[in-house]
Amino acid sequence: RSVKKEGQMYNKSLWFTLLSDDSKIKIEKLLQQIRNGLDEGFSITAEVCTEQKKDVHYKFVGTPVRDSKGKVKSFFGLVIDVTELAETQKKLEEKKKEAQNADLLKSAFLKNMSHEIRTPLQAVIGFSELLSEEHDEKEESFFVGEIKRNTNMLLKIVNEILLLSKLDAGMVKPKQEPCDMALLLKSRCDIASTKIKNKNVELICMKNVNETCTVATDSGLITRILDNLIDNAVRFTDTGYIKVNFGYEEGLLMLFVEDTGCGIDNNMQTRIFD
């Protein structure tokens, strides 16, 4: 098992038990080729499972030794410990997969954002053109209101894209500043209540504004998280309620947004909350 044990001999049945499953398949395939007449040198890397539960990788470089009848009686060659190299290659493969996954996510995000940007942009262009045409005062007020609403929506989307770029570049560093969660929660609920147009949906802010809970955190990022969760709840809740709450348990700030909407598919939850 160790390079230090020079001259140590293992028969096939013994050293085969030390190999990983993938290595057994590779070695067996090589042996079959040798049985079928392969008489040249070979080089193969195998993974050996040690008693210390740490996988060791060896590179076998050698050639088969045959008797007068052409039957393989032994192998002659070198065994080189390439564990460090194998671990480095494994890490590189993992990093490569991470990079590929990140590129796929970015592509999907940008594809979605291009659609999200076009929708309010087309509304702004459309209502601007209507303003240039003949219209009455009541229509003008409506057109201006829609342009403002879609412009704000467009600005929010652009800010989200900029934030994603900063996160990707490691430029977002959360601040540690005093933040009154009760006041912050109430302010977000007050804004969200103006977005609920369905009278069948009730927005319930669970904490009383007088119940102070000051924590050291980044109020800007907390606001962004709360707004996104509440906006989704408003968007996907047709009837019932939306409850917004927070708690401070064992040194952790817990934020809650509960609604009676369609909910999030279980398969998507791990991706969304990653």
Backbone as CSV, one residue per row, in Angstrom:
resi,resn,N_x,N_y,N_z,CA_x,CA_y,CA_z,C_x,C_y,C_z
1,ARG,0.826,-1.211,0.000,0.000,0.000,0.000,0.854,1.252,0.000
2,SER,2.062,1.141,0.467,2.928,2.317,0.560,4.133,2.147,-0.349
3,VAL,4.568,3.268,-0.907,5.743,3.235,-1.784,6.982,2.830,-0.988
4,LYS,6.970,3.110,0.308,8.130,2.796,1.159,8.357,1.285,1.256
5,LYS,7.277,0.503,1.077,7.402,-0.960,1.174,7.908,-1.508,-0.157
6,GLU,9.174,-1.237,-0.481,9.744,-1.686,-1.744,9.836,-3.210,-1.754
7,GLY,9.467,-3.797,-2.897,9.555,-5.242,-3.020,8.349,-5.969,-2.472
8,GLN,7.376,-5.237,-1.892,6.175,-5.871,-1.358,5.357,-6.448,-2.511
9,MET,4.886,-7.681,-2.369,4.124,-8.315,-3.442,2.684,-8.575,-3.000
10,TYR,1.746,-8.304,-3.911,0.324,-8.554,-3.662,-0.223,-9.368,-4.818
11,ASN,-0.962,-10.410,-4.488,-1.637,-11.102,-5.581,-2.886,-10.329,-5.969
12,LYS,-3.478,-10.691,-7.110,-4.591,-9.924,-7.662,-5.769,-9.861,-6.692
13,SER,-6.128,-10.989,-6.104,-7.314,-11.028,-5.235,-7.160,-10.115,-4.031
14,LEU,-5.916,-9.946,-3.541,-5.697,-9.112,-2.372,-5.729,-7.624,-2.728
15,TRP,-4.937,-7.213,-3.723,-4.886,-5.777,-4.003,-6.133,-5.270,-4.707
16,PHE,-6.879,-6.196,-5.326,-8.132,-5.775,-5.954,-9.133,-5.304,-4.900
17,THR,-9.053,-5.865,-3.703,-9.981,-5.469,-2.632,-9.693,-4.049,-2.136
18,LEU,-8.503,-3.544,-2.424,-8.121,-2.204,-1.978,-8.557,-1.117,-2.954
19,LEU,-8.976,-1.505,-4.153,-9.316,-0.522,-5.182,-10.738,0.000,-5.023
20,SER,-10.949,1.242,-5.486,-12.304,1.793,-5.543,-13.064,1.095,-6.660
21,ASP,-14.369,1.209,-6.659,-15.198,0.525,-7.662,-14.839,0.956,-9.084
22,ASP,-14.660,2.260,-9.299,-14.319,2.759,-10.638,-12.965,2.221,-11.093
23,SER,-12.009,2.156,-10.151,-10.670,1.674,-10.493,-10.685,0.188,-10.817
24,LYS,-11.525,-0.567,-10.112,-11.644,-2.004,-10.404,-12.070,-2.228,-11.844
25,ILE,-13.034,-1.419,-12.297,-13.535,-1.546,-13.670,-12.427,-1.222,-14.672
26,LYS,-11.667,-0.133,-14.403,-10.581,0.268,-15.304,-9.483,-0.793,-15.373
27,ILE,-9.096,-1.308,-14.187,-8.022,-2.306,-14.131,-8.459,-3.595,-14.815
28,GLU,-9.703,-4.021,-14.572,-10.215,-5.256,-15.168,-10.232,-5.143,-16.695
29,LYS,-10.573,-3.957,-17.182,-10.601,-3.728,-18.629,-9.193,-3.829,-19.215
30,LEU,-8.203,-3.260,-18.490,-6.814,-3.335,-18.944,-6.319,-4.779,-18.942
31,LEU,-6.637,-5.513,-17.880,-6.215,-6.917,-17.793,-6.803,-7.740,-18.929
32,GLN,-8.041,-7.459,-19.275,-8.680,-8.188,-20.371,-7.964,-7.912,-21.690
33,GLN,-7.551,-6.652,-21.896,-6.811,-6.302,-23.113,-5.475,-7.035,-23.162
34,ILE,-4.816,-7.174,-21.982,-3.535,-7.879,-21.905,-3.736,-9.357,-22.194
35,ARG,-4.816,-9.944,-21.658,-5.123,-11.360,-21.923,-5.358,-11.597,-23.411
36,ASN,-5.911,-10.566,-24.076,-6.212,-10.698,-25.500,-4.999,-10.433,-26.392
37,GLY,-3.839,-10.175,-25.750,-2.625,-10.059,-26.545,-1.901,-8.740,-26.460
38,LEU,-2.411,-7.772,-25.709,-1.714,-6.496,-25.570,-0.358,-6.740,-24.917
39,ASP,0.703,-6.413,-25.642,2.029,-6.752,-25.138,2.928,-5.520,-25.016
40,GLU,2.319,-4.368,-25.010,3.104,-3.139,-24.887,2.966,-2.565,-23.481
41,GLY,3.759,-1.544,-23.180,3.688,-0.931,-21.856,2.358,-0.230,-21.618
42,PHE,1.986,-0.117,-20.369,0.717,0.519,-20.023,0.933,1.551,-18.919
43,SER,-0.007,2.472,-18.836,-0.002,3.495,-17.786,-1.442,3.737,-17.373
44,ILE,-1.713,3.537,-16.100,-3.090,3.674,-15.620,-3.085,4.184,-14.179
45,THR,-4.039,5.046,-13.852,-4.158,5.597,-12.499,-5.314,4.918,-11.781
46,ALA,-5.075,4.506,-10.549,-6.103,3.811,-9.770,-6.227,4.442,-8.387
47,GLU,-7.425,4.355,-7.845,-7.702,4.905,-6.517,-7.726,3.764,-5.502
48,VAL,-6.913,3.887,-4.464,-6.801,2.850,-3.437,-7.409,3.363,-2.139
49,CYS,-8.263,2.561,-1.529,-8.902,2.932,-0.266,-8.055,2.405,0.888
50,THR,-7.561,3.299,1.726,-6.689,2.912,2.834,-7.481,2.741,4.122
51,GLU,-6.827,2.188,5.126,-7.457,1.991,6.429,-7.725,3.319,7.118
52,GLN,-6.958,4.340,6.752,-7.141,5.659,7.347,-8.331,6.409,6.733
53,LYS,-9.063,5.754,5.860,-10.248,6.316,5.194,-9.904,7.526,4.330
54,LYS,-8.653,7.588,3.907,-8.238,8.640,2.987,-7.846,7.979,1.672
55,ASP,-8.482,8.398,0.597,-8.214,7.793,-0.696,-6.840,8.202,-1.205
56,VAL,-6.098,7.203,-1.685,-4.766,7.434,-2.237,-4.794,7.041,-3.710
57,HIS,-4.196,7.880,-4.546,-4.182,7.614,-5.984,-2.770,7.206,-6.411
58,TYR,-2.684,6.071,-7.110,-1.407,5.574,-7.614,-1.444,5.486,-9.128
59,LYS,-0.307,5.811,-9.724,-0.170,5.640,-11.167,0.702,4.416,-11.405
60,PHE,0.149,3.429,-12.127,0.859,2.195,-12.436,1.431,2.309,-13.854
61,VAL,2.769,2.222,-13.962,3.439,2.262,-15.262,4.251,0.977,-15.385
62,GLY,3.929,0.175,-16.372,4.644,-1.094,-16.457,4.386,-1.846,-17.748
63,THR,4.760,-3.121,-17.727,4.584,-3.989,-18.891,4.344,-5.423,-18.406
64,PRO,3.551,-6.210,-19.104,3.327,-7.596,-18.680,4.542,-8.477,-18.993
65,VAL,4.821,-9.433,-18.095,5.908,-10.395,-18.291,5.265,-11.743,-18.590
66,ARG,5.590,-12.337,-19.751,4.947,-13.577,-20.170,5.933,-14.749,-20.113
67,ASP,5.388,-15.966,-19.971,6.232,-17.164,-19.991,6.428,-17.620,-21.430
68,SER,7.059,-18.761,-21.593,7.384,-19.259,-22.934,6.132,-19.545,-23.767
69,LYS,5.004,-19.765,-23.110,3.757,-20.059,-23.826,2.942,-18.787,-24.099
70,GLY,3.480,-17.647,-23.681,2.788,-16.377,-23.929,1.787,-16.002,-22.857
71,LYS,1.745,-16.793,-21.800,0.807,-16.493,-20.712,1.431,-15.495,-19.743
72,VAL,0.617,-14.517,-19.306,1.119,-13.502,-18.378,1.371,-14.150,-17.017
73,LYS,2.602,-14.060,-16.547,2.921,-14.612,-15.235,3.115,-13.526,-14.183
74,SER,3.412,-12.287,-14.636,3.577,-11.184,-13.683,3.622,-9.870,-14.456
75,PHE,3.756,-8.788,-13.691,3.895,-7.454,-14.288,5.138,-6.802,-13.697
76,PHE,5.808,-6.013,-14.505,6.996,-5.322,-14.035,6.828,-3.826,-14.310
77,GLY,7.150,-3.018,-13.308,7.029,-1.588,-13.545,7.151,-0.774,-12.270
78,LEU,6.569,0.435,-12.288,6.651,1.374,-11.172,5.260,1.733,-10.676
79,VAL,5.193,2.070,-9.395,3.970,2.600,-8.806,4.312,3.982,-8.239
80,ILE,3.611,5.012,-8.727,3.909,6.386,-8.318,2.707,6.969,-7.586
81,ASP,2.959,7.542,-6.419,1.885,8.179,-5.654,1.549,9.529,-6.298
82,VAL,0.324,9.630,-6.845,-0.112,10.877,-7.504,-1.337,11.454,-6.798
83,THR,-1.451,11.190,-5.495,-2.616,11.639,-4.727,-2.800,13.147,-4.779
84,GLU,-1.703,13.878,-4.561,-1.776,15.343,-4.544,-2.253,15.879,-5.892
85,LEU,-1.730,15.316,-6.972,-2.127,15.736,-8.313,-3.597,15.417,-8.567
86,ALA,-4.042,14.216,-8.137,-5.433,13.808,-8.335,-6.395,14.712,-7.570
87,GLU,-6.006,15.085,-6.340,-6.854,15.976,-5.538,-6.951,17.360,-6.179
88,THR,-5.834,17.838,-6.729,-5.830,19.138,-7.415,-6.733,19.098,-8.639
89,GLN,-6.652,18.005,-9.410,-7.490,17.860,-10.599,-8.972,17.804,-10.219
90,LYS,-9.266,17.121,-9.114,-10.645,17.017,-8.648,-11.200,18.391,-8.273
91,LYS,-10.376,19.177,-7.556,-10.797,20.526,-7.171,-11.021,21.399,-8.395
92,LEU,-10.147,21.253,-9.396,-10.278,22.030,-10.631,-11.573,21.666,-11.364
93,GLU,-11.909,20.365,-11.362,-13.152,19.914,-11.999,-14.368,20.492,-11.288
94,GLU,-14.300,20.504,-9.948,-15.413,21.064,-9.165,-15.579,22.557,-9.447
95,LYS,-14.446,23.268,-9.500,-14.499,24.708,-9.797,-15.032,24.956,-11.206
96,LYS,-14.659,24.076,-12.126,-15.128,24.204,-13.501,-16.645,24.030,-13.572
97,LYS,-17.157,23.022,-12.845,-18.605,22.793,-12.808,-19.325,23.972,-12.172
98,GLU,-18.749,24.515,-11.099,-19.351,25.681,-10.439,-19.434,26.864,-11.405
99,ALA,-18.353,27.069,-12.153,-18.317,28.171,-13.114,-19.350,27.961,-14.220
100,GLN,-19.476,26.706,-14.683,-20.446,26.396,-15.733,-21.873,26.614,-15.233
101,ASN,-22.134,26.177,-13.999,-23.467,26.375,-13.408,-23.775,27.861,-13.245
102,ALA,-22.751,28.623,-12.822,-22.939,30.068,-12.650,-23.268,30.729,-13.983
103,ASP,-22.582,30.281,-15.059,-22.842,30.839,-16.395,-24.260,30.523,-16.851
104,LEU,-24.727,29.287,-16.565,-26.091,28.896,-16.938,-27.116,29.742,-16.200
105,LEU,-26.862,29.961,-14.891,-27.777,30.774,-14.092,-27.806,32.222,-14.582
106,LYS,-26.625,32.737,-14.932,-26.563,34.109,-15.439,-27.327,34.242,-16.751
107,SER,-27.144,33.238,-17.629,-27.836,33.275,-18.922,-29.345,33.248,-18.729
108,ALA,-29.794,32.369,-17.802,-31.228,32.278,-17.531,-31.748,33.579,-16.928
109,PHE,-30.940,34.164,-16.036,-31.339,35.423,-15.391,-31.447,36.552,-16.416
110,LEU,-30.435,36.671,-17.271,-30.435,37.745,-18.266,-31.564,37.571,-19.279
111,LYS,-31.853,36.306,-19.611,-32.968,36.036,-20.528,-34.281,36.486,-19.901
112,ASN,-34.440,36.173,-18.622,-35.649,36.572,-17.906,-35.713,38.086,-17.748
113,MET,-34.560,38.702,-17.434,-34.519,40.143,-17.247,-34.813,40.902,-18.531
114,SER,-34.370,40.354,-19.675,-34.633,41.030,-20.946,-36.138,41.113,-21.185
115,HIS,-36.858,40.060,-20.780,-38.319,40.068,-20.889,-38.918,41.061,-19.887
116,GLU,-38.379,41.043,-18.651,-38.883,41.930,-17.606,-38.664,43.402,-17.970
117,ILE,-37.535,43.695,-18.622,-37.233,45.074,-19.008,-38.132,45.532,-20.153
118,ARG,-38.346,44.644,-21.115,-39.149,45.022,-22.292,-40.577,45.413,-21.917
119,THR,-41.161,44.694,-20.931,-42.568,44.930,-20.585,-42.825,46.372,-20.123
120,PRO,-42.138,46.874,-19.076,-42.376,48.273,-18.677,-41.884,49.283,-19.705
121,LEU,-40.808,48.926,-20.427,-40.265,49.848,-21.428,-41.277,50.072,-22.551
122,GLN,-41.910,48.996,-22.984,-42.940,49.118,-24.025,-44.126,49.946,-23.533
123,ALA,-44.454,49.789,-22.236,-45.558,50.576,-21.669,-45.214,52.054,-21.656
124,VAL,-43.965,52.373,-21.253,-43.526,53.777,-21.224,-43.585,54.374,-22.626
125,ILE,-43.068,53.647,-23.615,-43.061,54.129,-25.002,-44.496,54.285,-25.515
126,GLY,-45.340,53.288,-25.208,-46.715,53.306,-25.689,-47.517,54.478,-25.144
127,PHE,-47.439,54.689,-23.841,-48.199,55.789,-23.223,-47.613,57.157,-23.592
128,SER,-46.296,57.210,-23.831,-45.678,58.472,-24.275,-46.204,58.860,-25.659
129,GLU,-46.361,57.856,-26.517,-46.902,58.119,-27.861,-48.353,58.574,-27.782
130,LEU,-49.121,57.962,-26.853,-50.523,58.362,-26.689,-50.639,59.803,-26.201
131,LEU,-49.651,60.225,-25.364,-49.661,61.604,-24.866,-49.471,62.615,-26.000
132,SER,-48.720,62.200,-27.008,-48.462,63.116,-28.129,-49.665,63.224,-29.069
133,GLU,-50.618,62.304,-28.907,-51.824,62.337,-29.739,-52.927,63.122,-29.022
134,GLU,-54.038,63.277,-29.703,-55.156,64.023,-29.129,-55.801,63.225,-27.995
135,HIS,-56.009,63.866,-26.821,-56.589,63.179,-25.669,-57.192,64.226,-24.732
136,ASP,-58.037,63.734,-23.801,-58.628,64.665,-22.839,-57.812,64.667,-21.545
137,GLU,-58.177,65.513,-20.622,-57.421,65.686,-19.372,-57.430,64.425,-18.511
138,LYS,-58.566,63.719,-18.485,-58.683,62.500,-17.677,-57.739,61.423,-18.202
139,GLU,-57.653,61.289,-19.516,-56.763,60.302,-20.123,-55.303,60.670,-19.859
140,GLU,-54.994,61.955,-19.919,-53.618,62.403,-19.688,-53.145,62.028,-18.294
141,SER,-53.995,62.210,-17.304,-53.648,61.859,-15.922,-53.362,60.359,-15.809
142,PHE,-54.167,59.563,-16.496,-53.963,58.101,-16.483,-52.655,57.727,-17.176
143,PHE,-52.393,58.359,-18.350,-51.173,58.062,-19.099,-49.929,58.388,-18.273
144,VAL,-49.935,59.570,-17.642,-48.791,60.002,-16.824,-48.577,59.046,-15.659
145,GLY,-49.678,58.627,-15.029,-49.587,57.690,-13.907,-48.979,56.358,-14.323
146,GLU,-49.375,55.856,-15.495,-48.834,54.584,-16.002,-47.363,54.709,-16.374
147,ILE,-47.003,55.868,-16.936,-45.589,56.083,-17.275,-44.732,56.094,-16.013
148,LYS,-45.203,56.768,-14.977,-44.473,56.810,-13.700,-44.341,55.413,-13.101
149,ARG,-45.442,54.673,-13.099,-45.446,53.325,-12.506,-44.474,52.401,-13.234
150,ASN,-44.498,52.428,-14.553,-43.617,51.550,-15.331,-42.166,52.011,-15.304
151,THR,-41.956,53.322,-15.167,-40.590,53.833,-15.029,-39.973,53.367,-13.713
152,ASN,-40.757,53.414,-12.645,-40.280,52.923,-11.342,-39.979,51.428,-11.394
153,MET,-40.845,50.691,-12.110,-40.633,49.254,-12.256,-39.337,48.985,-13.016
154,LEU,-39.111,49.770,-14.054,-37.895,49.630,-14.864,-36.654,49.949,-14.040
155,LEU,-36.735,50.998,-13.227,-35.613,51.385,-12.365,-35.299,50.286,-11.357
156,LYS,-36.335,49.659,-10.814,-36.145,48.574,-9.844,-35.429,47.390,-10.494
157,ILE,-35.817,47.061,-11.727,-35.196,45.938,-12.433,-33.723,46.225,-12.703
158,VAL,-33.430,47.440,-13.151,-32.031,47.827,-13.422,-31.204,47.754,-12.139
159,ASN,-31.786,48.210,-11.018,-31.088,48.139,-9.725,-30.805,46.692,-9.325
160,GLU,-31.752,45.793,-9.623,-31.555,44.373,-9.318,-30.384,43.808,-10.124
161,ILE,-30.308,44.201,-11.397,-29.219,43.724,-12.260,-27.873,44.258,-11.758
162,LEU,-27.850,45.526,-11.366,-26.613,46.118,-10.829,-26.190,45.437,-9.534
163,LEU,-27.181,45.116,-8.685,-26.872,44.429,-7.433,-26.287,43.047,-7.710
164,LEU,-26.856,42.337,-8.684,-26.348,41.007,-9.040,-24.893,41.095,-9.501
165,SER,-24.588,42.123,-10.297,-23.214,42.313,-10.771,-22.263,42.574,-9.608
166,LYS,-22.717,43.386,-8.645,-21.884,43.683,-7.475,-21.684,42.439,-6.605
167,LEU,-22.756,41.654,-6.446,-22.645,40.409,-5.673,-21.648,39.469,-6.329
168,ASP,-21.735,39.364,-7.652,-20.861,38.470,-8.410,-19.407,38.901,-8.302
169,ALA,-19.187,40.217,-8.207,-17.824,40.746,-8.118,-17.328,40.835,-6.673
170,GLY,-18.172,40.432,-5.710,-17.795,40.489,-4.298,-17.706,41.899,-3.757
171,MET,-18.477,42.811,-4.368,-18.415,44.226,-3.968,-19.467,44.602,-2.927
172,VAL,-20.378,43.673,-2.608,-21.417,43.967,-1.619,-20.949,43.491,-0.253
173,LYS,-20.709,44.436,0.635,-20.281,44.100,1.996,-21.354,44.579,2.961
174,PRO,-22.077,43.659,3.597,-23.154,44.049,4.528,-22.641,44.960,5.634
175,LYS,-23.417,45.988,5.921,-23.066,46.924,6.990,-23.541,46.362,8.330
176,GLN,-22.960,46.845,9.394,-23.407,46.498,10.738,-23.793,47.803,11.431
177,GLU,-25.085,48.111,11.411,-25.561,49.356,12.003,-26.868,49.099,12.739
178,PRO,-27.181,49.903,13.757,-28.426,49.696,14.513,-29.649,49.831,13.609
179,CYS,-30.554,48.867,13.726,-31.768,48.868,12.903,-32.949,48.425,13.770
180,ASP,-33.960,49.259,13.851,-35.169,48.916,14.607,-36.079,48.107,13.695
181,MET,-36.150,46.800,13.949,-36.891,45.904,13.071,-38.390,46.177,13.074
182,ALA,-38.926,46.595,14.219,-40.366,46.867,14.297,-40.740,48.026,13.380
183,LEU,-39.941,49.106,13.419,-40.198,50.254,12.551,-40.009,49.895,11.078
184,LEU,-38.941,49.140,10.792,-38.671,48.752,9.417,-39.805,47.887,8.870
185,LEU,-40.264,46.939,9.702,-41.344,46.031,9.290,-42.615,46.819,8.974
186,LYS,-42.946,47.768,9.850,-44.165,48.561,9.653,-44.080,49.397,8.380
187,SER,-42.910,49.990,8.125,-42.764,50.826,6.926,-42.925,50.010,5.655
188,ARG,-42.387,48.764,5.647,-42.509,47.913,4.456,-43.953,47.459,4.268
189,CYS,-44.643,47.191,5.379,-46.054,46.774,5.304,-46.934,47.923,4.815
190,ASP,-46.635,49.158,5.274,-47.407,50.323,4.845,-47.295,50.514,3.333
191,ILE,-46.079,50.334,2.806,-45.869,50.473,1.357,-46.556,49.329,0.605
192,ALA,-46.440,48.117,1.156,-47.035,46.940,0.495,-48.553,47.028,0.449
193,SER,-49.154,47.637,1.483,-50.618,47.723,1.541,-51.186,48.533,0.372
194,THR,-50.394,49.479,-0.148,-50.854,50.285,-1.290,-50.820,49.484,-2.599
195,LYS,-50.090,48.363,-2.592,-49.981,47.545,-3.808,-51.080,46.492,-3.908
196,ILE,-51.780,46.256,-2.782,-52.841,45.235,-2.783,-54.124,45.846,-3.341
197,LYS,-54.498,45.405,-4.520,-55.703,45.921,-5.156,-56.898,44.995,-4.944
198,ASN,-56.605,43.748,-4.536,-57.670,42.776,-4.300,-58.214,42.941,-2.881
199,LYS,-59.472,43.266,-2.753,-60.084,43.487,-1.439,-60.234,42.195,-0.633
200,ASN,-60.060,41.055,-1.304,-60.183,39.765,-0.619,-58.898,39.356,0.097
201,VAL,-57.847,40.187,-0.016,-56.565,39.872,0.615,-56.286,40.873,1.733
202,GLU,-55.980,40.359,2.923,-55.677,41.215,4.075,-54.191,41.129,4.405
203,LEU,-53.550,42.296,4.547,-52.137,42.344,4.941,-52.054,42.556,6.444
204,ILE,-51.408,41.611,7.139,-51.334,41.668,8.601,-49.885,41.847,9.021
205,CYS,-49.585,42.994,9.628,-48.255,43.240,10.183,-48.302,42.835,11.654
206,MET,-47.631,41.753,12.001,-47.827,41.120,13.303,-47.246,41.901,14.476
207,LYS,-46.170,42.644,14.263,-45.511,43.310,15.380,-46.066,44.721,15.588
208,ASN,-46.236,45.082,16.833,-46.659,46.433,17.177,-45.455,47.365,17.060
209,VAL,-45.662,48.553,16.521,-44.558,49.487,16.311,-43.887,49.884,17.622
210,ASN,-44.617,49.764,18.741,-44.046,50.118,20.046,-43.131,49.026,20.589
211,GLU,-43.187,47.846,19.989,-42.349,46.730,20.450,-40.987,46.836,19.763
212,THR,-40.044,47.447,20.430,-38.743,47.735,19.830,-37.839,46.500,19.840
213,CYS,-37.150,46.299,18.717,-36.147,45.231,18.636,-35.025,45.753,17.741
214,THR,-33.990,46.289,18.370,-32.877,46.874,17.621,-31.760,45.848,17.471
215,VAL,-31.372,45.612,16.220,-30.298,44.659,15.946,-29.250,45.334,15.064
216,ALA,-28.034,44.813,15.105,-26.965,45.323,14.245,-26.998,44.545,12.939
217,THR,-27.426,45.222,11.869,-27.535,44.556,10.571,-27.533,45.592,9.463
218,ASP,-27.654,45.136,8.233,-27.718,46.034,7.081,-29.178,46.270,6.736
219,SER,-29.704,47.410,7.130,-31.129,47.689,6.935,-31.501,47.723,5.454
220,GLY,-30.569,48.164,4.606,-30.836,48.225,3.169,-31.066,46.842,2.569
221,LEU,-30.191,45.892,2.925,-30.328,44.533,2.403,-31.541,43.821,3.008
222,ILE,-31.793,44.056,4.300,-32.975,43.470,4.943,-34.247,43.997,4.274
223,THR,-34.264,45.288,3.967,-35.416,45.895,3.285,-35.637,45.243,1.921
224,ARG,-34.553,45.024,1.201,-34.646,44.404,-0.126,-35.223,42.984,-0.029
225,ILE,-34.746,42.220,0.950,-35.248,40.851,1.139,-36.736,40.868,1.471
226,LEU,-37.111,41.714,2.433,-38.523,41.801,2.838,-39.417,42.231,1.679
227,ASP,-38.972,43.246,0.949,-39.773,43.750,-0.169,-40.002,42.677,-1.224
228,ASN,-38.952,41.914,-1.536,-39.095,40.846,-2.537,-40.068,39.770,-2.075
229,LEU,-39.957,39.369,-0.811,-40.856,38.338,-0.281,-42.306,38.831,-0.241
230,ILE,-42.493,40.059,0.226,-43.856,40.618,0.314,-44.443,40.825,-1.082
231,ASP,-43.625,41.337,-2.014,-44.105,41.552,-3.390,-44.565,40.241,-4.019
232,ASN,-43.797,39.165,-3.796,-44.198,37.852,-4.321,-45.504,37.383,-3.699
233,ALA,-45.644,37.625,-2.383,-46.876,37.230,-1.692,-48.076,37.988,-2.258
234,VAL,-47.893,39.286,-2.501,-48.977,40.110,-3.069,-49.337,39.624,-4.466
235,ARG,-48.303,39.292,-5.215,-48.513,38.886,-6.613,-49.250,37.552,-6.740
236,PHE,-48.969,36.621,-5.827,-49.510,35.267,-5.976,-50.609,34.915,-4.967
237,THR,-51.141,35.912,-4.275,-52.232,35.662,-3.332,-53.503,36.343,-3.836
238,ASP,-54.502,35.530,-4.163,-55.774,36.057,-4.690,-56.815,36.257,-3.603
239,THR,-56.727,35.478,-2.541,-57.702,35.583,-1.456,-57.073,35.114,-0.146
240,GLY,-57.561,35.637,0.958,-57.025,35.228,2.267,-56.200,36.323,2.904
241,TYR,-54.963,36.006,3.305,-54.149,36.977,4.034,-52.669,36.854,3.686
242,ILE,-51.949,37.912,4.054,-50.483,37.925,4.002,-50.017,38.404,5.363
243,LYS,-49.262,37.563,6.069,-48.757,37.915,7.395,-47.259,38.187,7.313
244,VAL,-46.847,39.284,7.924,-45.421,39.640,7.957,-45.006,39.757,9.422
245,ASN,-43.902,39.116,9.776,-43.499,39.082,11.178,-41.990,38.899,11.285
246,PHE,-41.467,39.100,12.475,-40.069,38.789,12.741,-39.921,38.309,14.172
247,GLY,-38.819,37.646,14.429,-38.517,37.197,15.780,-37.021,37.220,15.992
248,TYR,-36.617,37.216,17.242,-35.188,37.210,17.571,-34.964,36.044,18.513
249,GLU,-34.407,34.954,17.977,-34.286,33.713,18.739,-32.848,33.214,18.739
250,GLU,-32.305,33.021,19.934,-30.963,32.462,20.116,-29.917,33.174,19.246
251,GLY,-29.992,34.490,19.251,-29.001,35.266,18.524,-29.238,35.380,17.029
252,LEU,-30.374,34.861,16.559,-30.674,34.923,15.129,-31.924,35.756,14.870
253,LEU,-31.854,36.589,13.858,-33.019,37.367,13.432,-33.813,36.530,12.435
254,MET,-35.077,36.267,12.748,-35.939,35.448,11.898,-36.991,36.332,11.236
255,LEU,-37.052,36.299,9.907,-38.058,37.048,9.162,-39.106,36.077,8.617
256,PHE,-40.369,36.463,8.698,-41.451,35.582,8.240,-42.385,36.320,7.290
257,VAL,-42.682,35.718,6.168,-43.741,36.202,5.278,-44.594,34.975,4.941
258,GLU,-45.825,34.995,5.442,-46.729,33.851,5.253,-47.949,34.322,4.462
259,ASP,-48.390,33.509,3.513,-49.570,33.899,2.738,-50.408,32.680,2.376
260,THR,-51.605,32.944,1.925,-52.532,31.865,1.537,-52.580,31.707,0.019
261,GLY,-51.484,32.106,-0.641,-51.406,31.982,-2.094,-51.047,30.575,-2.521
262,CYS,-50.591,30.454,-3.774,-50.313,29.128,-4.353,-49.065,28.485,-3.774
263,GLY,-48.194,29.277,-3.122,-46.990,28.715,-2.519,-45.881,28.491,-3.541
264,ILE,-44.738,28.045,-3.043,-43.571,27.795,-3.891,-43.404,26.298,-4.058
265,ASP,-43.223,25.848,-5.285,-43.031,24.429,-5.562,-41.830,23.900,-4.774
266,ASN,-41.999,22.725,-4.167,-40.940,22.144,-3.326,-39.617,22.000,-4.074
267,ASN,-39.681,21.667,-5.360,-38.460,21.490,-6.153,-37.702,22.792,-6.351
268,MET,-38.402,23.921,-6.225,-37.773,25.225,-6.456,-37.263,25.873,-5.176
269,GLN,-37.723,25.392,-4.017,-37.398,26.075,-2.758,-35.895,26.098,-2.476
270,THR,-35.204,24.984,-2.730,-33.766,24.949,-2.437,-33.011,25.925,-3.326
271,ARG,-33.484,26.113,-4.566,-32.810,27.054,-5.479,-33.083,28.494,-5.062
272,ILE,-34.355,28.758,-4.715,-34.743,30.130,-4.368,-34.035,30.618,-3.118
273,PHE,-33.930,29.741,-2.111,-33.352,30.158,-0.832,-31.868,29.852,-0.722
274,ASP,-31.217,29.550,-1.855,-29.774,29.273,-1.839,-29.027,30.596,-1.613
